[in-house]
Amino acid sequence: MNLPVEPDEWEKMTQGDSTTATKAAESAATVESTANIAFIKYWGARDLDEVVPENTSISMTLRECRSKCHLRFSPEREKDEVWLELDGARVNPGAGFSDRVTAHLDRLREWAGVEGGIVVETWNSFPAASGMASSASGFSALTCAFVLALGLEPTPAELSILSRRSGSGSAARSVFGGYVEWGRLGDGSAEQLHPASHWDLRDVIAVVETGEKEISSRDGHRLAATSPYFERRLELLPERLETTRRALREHDFGALGPVIEEEAIDLHLITMSSRPAIYYWKPPTLAVLEAVRDLRSRGVAAFSTMDAGANVHVICQPEDEETVAACLSRVQGVVRVIRDGVGEGPRRLD
Ligand code: PMV
C-alpha cells in the first residue's frame, strides 16, 4: 500500500556500491537520537529482512526518550565491542543486543566500503526494549555516529534508508525531527512532514513495565498477516492516514486525537488476534486507558496510544500536560511518568 516500488527495488537502492573495502582510519563520533511515537503504526512487513512495510506510518519524534551512541573506529581490532552504560557503569549488554549491533555495523561497513573493528558505547534515558522505540533511537544514533565518524555527508533520506536497514523500521523515522511519515517514498526513506516547531504536542508516558517485552516487534510484524482482521486494517488505513496528515497540517487536535487512539487499539487488536496471539498489554495498561477516558469525560483532551508494549503514551496539548501527568501518576501499577514532547531529531554531541 502506498509503495510505488517493489521490495527488490528497495534492496538495490540501499546496497553499497563499493567492491573493495579499505581500512577505516581511527576516528569517532557521538550522537544523541530520540525515540518516536507512532500515530499511525507500522505493523506487518512485505519483506521483513529488507524492512519493507505493508503500510505507511506517521510518527512524532520525541525529545526526552534519548539514546546516546559513541562510536569509535579501531582498525587494528578484529572484532567489534559493544557496551551499554547502565547506572554509570559500562556493562556487557548480552549476546542478543550485541549481535544486532554488529550485524548493522556489518551492513554499514559494506555500504561504506570500509573494514576494521568498531567500539560502540550506548546509553538510553528510558527503559529499552519495552515498547518505547528504543530500537528507533538506538539504531538511528548508531547509524548517524557511523557516517559522521567517517566524515561522510549522506542526505537525510540516505540516513533514513541506512537506519531502516538495522531491521527497525521505526529507526527510519527517528533520523528526522518533528512529524514524520514513512512508506510513501519509493526509495524506502522516511520524510519530514513538519518540523518540531510546527506544533508543540506533548506525550506523557505512563511506564507500567520496564523489563524487556516477551515478544519482539519483529515477531509481531511476522505474525501480523495471520490475524483475520489484518486485511481490513489495510483497507481502513488510507483514510486514517489522510485524516492524520490533515489534522497535523491544520493543528486540529480534535480530529487527530481520536484517530491516534483508534489506531493504537487496532494495532493491539491485530496482535491479540494473530496466530499465535500476542498480548502486549498488562493490567495497568487497561487502568491507564480507563483513566484517560475518564479525563476526557471531564473535558481534558488527551488520547492514548501504545506501541508493541504495555506502556501507554498519552498525547495532549501543553495546557493539559500537568493534569494528565498528575492523573497518570496516581494510577495503580504506573511505576514512572515521563513527560515528553515533540523533538528536533538527532544531534552530534562531540
Ligand atoms: O521499528 P520496529 O521494527 O521495532 O517496529 C515498530 C512497531 C511499532 O512501534 C509498534 C509501530 C511503529 O510504527 O513504531
Residues whose N, C-alpha, C, O or C-beta is under 5 A from the ligand:
A	BS01	PMV	A38 I40 K41 Y42 S57 S135 G167 S168 G169 S170 A171 S217 D307 A308
